[in-house]
Amino acid sequence: MNTYNVFFWFYDGNVRTFYSRDKTHKKAESNQALGIRRLERMLMETFKAQWETAIIYENKSRGKLIAKFKRGLRVF
């Protein structure tokens, strides 16, 4: 089961971490694509125009980079 983190760097200088929600219900198998889609939706809709940089990566000690966003555009 892979969960994902997203780091937000907001325009006001704050940094926050959010975790993916990759299950449809409590006993469901985790769905990686669903978790990443939900994090991207949070970036683009919930916190629209409030953040400068966001990075999505695997929630492991040496987790790989999944996506990187700068000012609303995906750069990786």
CYANA upper distance limits for C-alpha pairs under 8 A (distance plus 0.5 A):
  1 MET  CA     30 SER  CA      6.79
  2 ASN  CA     30 SER  CA      8.20
  2 ASN  CA     32 GLN  CA      7.31
  2 ASN  CA     58 GLU  CA      7.26
  2 ASN  CA     59 ASN  CA      7.47
  3 THR  CA     19 TYR  CA      7.61
  3 THR  CA     20 SER  CA      6.42
  3 THR  CA     21 ARG  CA      8.28
  3 THR  CA     22 ASP  CA      7.65
  3 THR  CA     32 GLN  CA      7.82
  3 THR  CA     35 GLY  CA      7.94
  3 THR  CA     58 GLU  CA      6.69
  3 THR  CA     59 ASN  CA      6.05
  4 TYR  CA     19 TYR  CA      6.25
  4 TYR  CA     20 SER  CA      5.65
  4 TYR  CA     35 GLY  CA      7.78
  4 TYR  CA     36 ILE  CA      7.80
  4 TYR  CA     56 ILE  CA      7.19
  4 TYR  CA     57 TYR  CA      6.12
  4 TYR  CA     58 GLU  CA      5.00
  4 TYR  CA     59 ASN  CA      5.44
  5 ASN  CA     17 THR  CA      7.16
  5 ASN  CA     18 PHE  CA      6.16
  5 ASN  CA     19 TYR  CA      5.06
  5 ASN  CA     20 SER  CA      6.67
  5 ASN  CA     55 ILE  CA      8.49
  5 ASN  CA     56 ILE  CA      6.08
  5 ASN  CA     57 TYR  CA      6.03
  5 ASN  CA     58 GLU  CA      6.72
  5 ASN  CA     59 ASN  CA      6.22
  6 VAL  CA     17 THR  CA      6.15
  6 VAL  CA     18 PHE  CA      5.82
  6 VAL  CA     19 TYR  CA      6.93
  6 VAL  CA     20 SER  CA      8.36
  6 VAL  CA     39 LEU  CA      7.70
  6 VAL  CA     54 ALA  CA      6.98
  6 VAL  CA     55 ILE  CA      5.84
  6 VAL  CA     56 ILE  CA      4.80
  6 VAL  CA     57 TYR  CA      7.03
  7 PHE  CA     15 VAL  CA      7.41
  7 PHE  CA     16 ARG  CA      6.29
  7 PHE  CA     17 THR  CA      5.14
  7 PHE  CA     18 PHE  CA      7.18
  7 PHE  CA     54 ALA  CA      5.84
  7 PHE  CA     55 ILE  CA      5.79
  7 PHE  CA     56 ILE  CA      7.18
  8 PHE  CA     15 VAL  CA      6.01
  8 PHE  CA     16 ARG  CA      5.78
  8 PHE  CA     17 THR  CA      6.88
  8 PHE  CA     51 TRP  CA      6.86
  8 PHE  CA     52 GLU  CA      8.06
  8 PHE  CA     53 THR  CA      6.50
  8 PHE  CA     54 ALA  CA      5.09
  8 PHE  CA     55 ILE  CA      7.49
  9 TRP  CA     13 GLY  CA      7.19
  9 TRP  CA     14 ASN  CA      6.57
  9 TRP  CA     15 VAL  CA      5.20
  9 TRP  CA     16 ARG  CA      7.41
  9 TRP  CA     51 TRP  CA      6.19
  9 TRP  CA     52 GLU  CA      6.18
  9 TRP  CA     53 THR  CA      5.65
  9 TRP  CA     54 ALA  CA      6.76
 10 PHE  CA     14 ASN  CA      5.86
 10 PHE  CA     15 VAL  CA      6.74
 10 PHE  CA     50 GLN  CA      6.44
 10 PHE  CA     51 TRP  CA      4.43
 10 PHE  CA     52 GLU  CA      5.97
 10 PHE  CA     53 THR  CA      7.69
 11 TYR  CA     50 GLN  CA      6.79
 11 TYR  CA     51 TRP  CA      5.98
 11 TYR  CA     52 GLU  CA      6.23
 19 TYR  CA     39 LEU  CA      8.45
 20 SER  CA     35 GLY  CA      5.54
 20 SER  CA     36 ILE  CA      7.32
 20 SER  CA     38 ARG  CA      7.55
 20 SER  CA     39 LEU  CA      6.60
 21 ARG  CA     34 LEU  CA      8.32
 21 ARG  CA     35 GLY  CA      5.70
 21 ARG  CA     38 ARG  CA      7.53
 21 ARG  CA     39 LEU  CA      8.47
 22 ASP  CA     30 SER  CA      5.78
 22 ASP  CA     31 ASN  CA      5.66
 22 ASP  CA     32 GLN  CA      6.53
 22 ASP  CA     33 ALA  CA      8.23
 22 ASP  CA     34 LEU  CA      6.00
 22 ASP  CA     35 GLY  CA      4.43
 22 ASP  CA     36 ILE  CA      8.20
 22 ASP  CA     38 ARG  CA      8.39
 23 LYS  CA     28 ALA  CA      6.39
 23 LYS  CA     29 GLU  CA      6.98
 23 LYS  CA     30 SER  CA      5.41
 23 LYS  CA     31 ASN  CA      6.59
 23 LYS  CA     34 LEU  CA      8.16
 23 LYS  CA     35 GLY  CA      7.99
 24 THR  CA     28 ALA  CA      6.78
 24 THR  CA     30 SER  CA      8.46
 31 ASN  CA     35 GLY  CA      6.89
 32 GLN  CA     36 ILE  CA      6.82
 33 ALA  CA     37 ARG  CA      6.61
 34 LEU  CA     38 ARG  CA      6.63
 35 GLY  CA     39 LEU  CA      6.84
 36 ILE  CA     40 GLU  CA      6.70
 37 ARG  CA     41 ARG  CA      6.60
 38 ARG  CA     42 MET  CA      6.67
 39 LEU  CA     43 LEU  CA      6.83
 39 LEU  CA     56 ILE  CA      8.49
 40 GLU  CA     44 MET  CA      6.73
 41 ARG  CA     45 GLU  CA      6.16
 41 ARG  CA     46 THR  CA      7.74
 42 MET  CA     46 THR  CA      5.35
 42 MET  CA     47 PHE  CA      6.83
 43 LEU  CA     47 PHE  CA      5.95
 43 LEU  CA     48 LYS  CA      6.80
 43 LEU  CA     54 ALA  CA      8.36
 44 MET  CA     48 LYS  CA      5.54
 44 MET  CA     72 GLY  CA      7.59
 47 PHE  CA     51 TRP  CA      7.41
 48 LYS  CA     72 GLY  CA      8.26
 49 ALA  CA     71 ARG  CA      8.12
 49 ALA  CA     72 GLY  CA      7.80
 51 TRP  CA     71 ARG  CA      7.40
 52 GLU  CA     70 LYS  CA      6.34
 52 GLU  CA     71 ARG  CA      5.33
 52 GLU  CA     72 GLY  CA      8.04
 53 THR  CA     68 LYS  CA      8.06
 53 THR  CA     69 PHE  CA      6.14
 53 THR  CA     70 LYS  CA      5.14
 53 THR  CA     71 ARG  CA      6.70
 54 ALA  CA     68 LYS  CA      6.37
 54 ALA  CA     69 PHE  CA      5.60
 54 ALA  CA     70 LYS  CA      7.17
 55 ILE  CA     65 LEU  CA      8.04
 55 ILE  CA     66 ILE  CA      8.24
 55 ILE  CA     67 ALA  CA      6.42
 55 ILE  CA     68 LYS  CA      4.98
 55 ILE  CA     69 PHE  CA      6.82
 56 ILE  CA     65 LEU  CA      6.82
 56 ILE  CA     66 ILE  CA      5.91
 56 ILE  CA     67 ALA  CA      5.63
 56 ILE  CA     68 LYS  CA      6.79
 57 TYR  CA     63 GLY  CA      6.62
 57 TYR  CA     64 LYS  CA      6.13
 57 TYR  CA     65 LEU  CA      4.88
 57 TYR  CA     66 ILE  CA      5.46
 57 TYR  CA     67 ALA  CA      7.44
 58 GLU  CA     63 GLY  CA      4.96
 58 GLU  CA     64 LYS  CA      6.08
 58 GLU  CA     65 LEU  CA      7.21
 58 GLU  CA     66 ILE  CA      7.63
 59 ASN  CA     63 GLY  CA      6.35
 66 ILE  CA     76 PHE  CA      8.28
 67 ALA  CA     74 ARG  CA      7.66
 67 ALA  CA     75 VAL  CA      8.09
 67 ALA  CA     76 PHE  CA      5.69
 68 LYS  CA     74 ARG  CA      6.38
 68 LYS  CA     75 VAL  CA      6.17
 68 LYS  CA     76 PHE  CA      5.51
 69 PHE  CA     73 LEU  CA      5.84
 69 PHE  CA     74 ARG  CA      4.80
 69 PHE  CA     75 VAL  CA      6.02
 69 PHE  CA     76 PHE  CA      7.62
 70 LYS  CA     74 ARG  CA      6.96
 70 LYS  CA     75 VAL  CA      7.20
